[in-house]
Amino acid sequence: MPRLRRAARRPTNFIPAKHRRPPGHGRDAHLFDHQARCHPTRDQAEGFYAVHRERPFYNDLCTFMTSGPVVVQVLEGENAVLRNREVMGATNPARADEGTIRKIYAESIEANSVHGSDSDENAKIEIDFFFKPEEIVG
């Protein structure tokens, strides 16, 4: 099954249990395959977001990612990437649908409280960045 990685970025933005599955999303929306809590270093954040190195928001994004612990998760399910992106909402919280993670918890575009893979291919790269193969038991 397709997997994806999602990271809630700061403890203040962790999703309370009652909001882990926003209204309108079925019980089978995601299965958590694996999750871990870590505090990324600057080098890790810069490596993870290297694709954005030339973008104007890169420095602020890396600073935000290293400002506190994150929870990284591997989600599994049919259309996991698409379904998770629907739950997260638009990158710009001002444009995110009501009830989505970013609409509820985001501070700004750079501090939008959650990252999610945009494709199955990137999901694999992102999972491999944070987890060893033997840690994934799904």
Secondary structure by P-SEA (a helix, b strand, c coil): cbbbbbbbcccccccccccccccccccccccccbbbbbbbcaaaaaaaacccccccaaaaaaaaaacbbbbbbbbbccaaaaaaaaaacccccccccccccccccccccccccccccccaaaaaaaaaaccccccccc
